[in-house]
């Protein structure tokens, strides 16, 4: 089947179909507001870095190009983080203070910076995006990024309902709350079920 | 008894089961066992050296101010620079030592250097300083052996998790598993259940 530039949004969704960028989604997307902020950060870092990276000369050695992509992403992370903090200081603080049960540490502190070494930038850019013409690459990049945002928000929404009985802080009448779904293991299980649903809706060849 | 305690310790501080770091990399590595061994060894080497170098830079060059907001926004740049340096060094060493197999090995180096697990390990190493920000920054001591041991431990944790996945991989991709869950979704649920059990131990 021929690939379409917009396939990245649903059919070839980066998270649900390709299993990329799992860590931030599993740990940080336990509520919808956090998922929205994570999506904003991911979009800014990925789109800007991959776009800038497309101008690096192809005659550079592969290893040097990859190093340049990662360094660019680390630089782009700085204004992105400030933008996220400006966008909503309270959600930004909540994201940084995401707790892992049984630990005293603040897990969320590291997950925003980790977006700067996501597979879109260090792997998928060379294998997929830069093999296309600029215009097509941009459409494809935006659709893949939108696909990530969709998966993140779905995870955030479902886990917030199951764990806290609310959507964006508004209480929903839930008969039973299972707070474990806010923990990483809850994230893995919800992600597994969402991937299975995605398979049912968009079956792969041979399924 | 010592071995059991070490295993429990590796599991309860495991990057994948506790923090989901490097899950995508592990999924790629677990496709066959030789991939897995090479990738896990390279990851252990890179995370060990990265902890040693970045710990040294933070402490000896007095860059520990970067552990406090807003300077901490520059940490990814520092860590990426360290990882990039090691990435190039490891490539050079492999090119010199295994020139015939270099074409195969270089893709593993790429996969094992730039991923959430290595970067996450560096963040975890500096984590106590994040918690004590302001008051106890002066008390951040650099212990090269401790830093190396921490990096090695995380690499070994990755190997253990990948072994646990590769042991059941065939079953999770078996025809008996419903088509919708076969493969990646089943792996996610499996990791979720293991993670739940490990959280219970914690």
Interface residues (C-beta under 8 A of the other chain):
Chain A: X19 X20 X21 X22 X23 X26 X27 X63 X66 X67 X70 X71 X73 X74 X75 X77 X78 X81 X82 X100 X101 X102 X103 X104 X105 X106 X107 X109 X110 X113 X114 X116 X117 X118 X119 X122 X123 X180 X183 X184 X185 X186 X187 X188 X189 X191 X192 X193 X195 X196 X197 X199 X200 X203 X207
Chain B: X17 X18 X19 X20 X21 X22 X23 X24 X27 X70 X73 X74 X75 X76 X77 X79 X80 X81 X83 X84 X87 X88 X91 X106 X110 X111 X114 X115 X116 X119 X120 X123 X124 X127 X130 X131 X178 X179 X180 X181 X182 X184 X185 X186 X187 X188 X189 X191 X192 X193 X195 X196 X199 X202
